[in-house]
C-alpha cells in the first residue's frame, strides 16, 4: 500500500473517531482481501444499538481517497460522511432494525432467500436457516429501497 494512501486512511479514521465520538474499536480498517473478501478496502463504522445489535456502515476507502486526490478536503469528506450517517440513522431501515427482537413488529418484513449450503458455509454460521439437500432457506428481514439498494439482515 502506498504511503499517501496509508496516511489518508489513518487521518480519515482519526477524524471519524473524533467527529463521531465512537470508541476506538468501533471504527476498523478492512483490506479487500481479508475475510469476507470485498471489491475494495473499507472502513467499518460500528454503532451499538443495544446488547448484541450493531449498525455497521462500510465506507469504500479507495473512492474517498480518489476524491481527496481530486481536490476534496478531508473536512469536506468528513462532513459528507457525517451527513450520510445522519440520513442512515433516520432511515426506516435502521428504525425497523431496532425491533428485530419482536416478531410481531417485523413479521411483515421477513422473507426467505435460498443459498447453497456448501458455497456460503461461512456466511451461514450466524444465520437462521433450514436446509433441504444442499439448499439453505435463510430468514431475512428486508426493508425499503434506499439509494438503489434493498437493505436486508439475516
C-alpha positions in Angstrom: 0.0 0.0 0.0 1.4 3.4 -0.9 2.4 5.8 1.8 0.0 8.5 0.8 -3.0 6.1 0.9 -1.9 4.7 4.3 -1.7 8.3 5.7 -5.1 9.1 4.2 -6.7 6.0 5.8 -5.1 6.9 9.2 -6.2 10.5 9.0 -9.7 9.6 7.9 -10.1 7.1 10.7 -8.8 9.5 13.4 -11.0 12.3 12.1 -14.0 10.0 12.2 -13.2 8.9 15.7 -13.1 12.5 16.8 -16.3 13.5 14.9 -18.4 10.6 15.8 -17.2 10.1 19.4 -17.1 6.3 18.6 -14.8 4.1 20.7 -11.5 3.1 19.2 -12.6 -0.4 18.3 -15.8 0.8 16.6 -14.0 2.1 13.5 -11.8 -0.5 11.9 -9.9 -0.8 8.6 -10.6 -3.9 6.5 -8.4 -4.7 3.4 -10.3 -6.0 0.4 -8.6 -9.4 0.6 -9.5 -10.0 4.3 -12.5 -12.3 5.0 -15.0 -11.8 3.7 -13.3 -10.6 0.5 -14.8 -7.4 -0.9 -14.3 -5.3 -4.0 -12.3 -2.7 -2.1 -10.7 -1.6 1.2 -13.2 -0.4 3.7 -13.5 1.5 7.0 -16.3 -0.2 9.1 -18.1 2.2 11.4 -20.0 0.2 14.1 -22.7 1.8 16.2 -24.1 -0.2 19.1 -27.9 -0.1 19.2 -28.3 -2.5 22.2 -26.6 -5.5 23.5 -25.6 -7.7 20.5 -27.1 -5.4 17.9 -24.9 -3.0 15.8 -25.5 -0.8 12.8 -22.5 -1.1 10.5 -21.7 1.4 7.8 -18.9 0.4 5.3 -17.0 3.2 3.6 -15.1 2.3 0.5 -11.8 4.0 1.2 -10.3 4.0 -2.3 -13.3 6.0 -3.6 -12.8 8.6 -0.8 -9.0 8.6 -1.4 -9.6 9.3 -5.1 -11.9 12.2 -4.2 -9.2 13.5 -1.9 -6.7 13.3 -4.7 -9.1 15.2 -6.9 -9.2 18.1 -4.5 -11.8 17.3 -1.8 -10.5 18.4 1.6 -10.5 16.0 4.5 -13.0 18.3 6.2 -15.4 18.0 3.2 -15.1 14.3 3.1 -15.8 14.0 6.9 -18.8 16.4 6.5 -20.2 14.3 3.7 -19.8 11.1 5.7 -21.5 12.6 8.7 -24.4 13.8 6.6 -24.9 10.3 5.2 -24.6 8.7 8.6 -27.3 11.1 9.8 -29.5 10.2 6.9 -29.0 6.5 7.6 -29.8 6.9 11.3 -33.1 8.5 10.4 -34.0 5.9 7.7 -36.8 3.4 8.0 -34.3 0.6 7.7 -32.5 1.5 10.9 -35.6 2.4 12.8 -37.0 -1.1 12.0 -33.8 -2.8 12.9 -34.3 -1.8 16.5 -37.4 -4.1 16.5 -35.7 -7.3 15.5 -36.3 -8.8 18.9 -40.1 -8.6 18.4 -41.6 -11.0 15.8 -44.9 -9.1 15.9 -43.2 -5.9 14.8 -41.1 -7.4 12.0 -43.2 -10.3 10.7 -44.4 -8.3 7.6 -40.7 -7.6 6.6 -39.4 -11.2 6.8 -38.7 -13.3 3.7 -36.8 -16.4 2.8 -33.8 -16.4 0.4 -32.2 -19.6 -1.0 -28.4 -20.1 -0.7 -26.1 -23.0 -1.4 -25.1 -24.6 1.9 -21.6 -25.5 0.7 -20.7 -22.3 -1.2 -22.0 -20.0 1.6 -21.0 -22.1 4.6 -19.1 -19.3 6.4 -21.8 -16.7 5.8 -24.4 -19.1 7.2 -22.6 -19.6 10.6 -24.7 -17.0 12.4 -27.8 -17.1 10.2 -31.2 -18.5 10.9 -31.9 -21.2 8.3 -33.2 -24.7 7.5 -31.6 -27.0 4.9 -33.2 -29.0 2.2 -30.5 -31.1 0.5 -27.7 -28.6 -0.3 -30.0 -25.6 -0.2 -30.3 -23.3 2.8 -33.6 -21.5 3.3 -32.3 -18.3 5.0 -34.5 -16.0 7.0 -34.0 -12.3 6.2 -35.6 -9.1 7.3 -35.7 -6.6 4.5 -36.9 -3.0 4.2 -37.4 -0.1 1.9 -35.3 0.6 -1.2 -32.6 3.0 0.0 -30.2 4.6 -2.5 -31.0 1.9 -5.1 -30.3 -0.9 -2.6 -32.6 -3.1 -0.5 -31.1 -3.4 3.0 -31.5 -6.8 4.4 -30.4 -8.6 7.6 -30.0 -12.3 8.0 
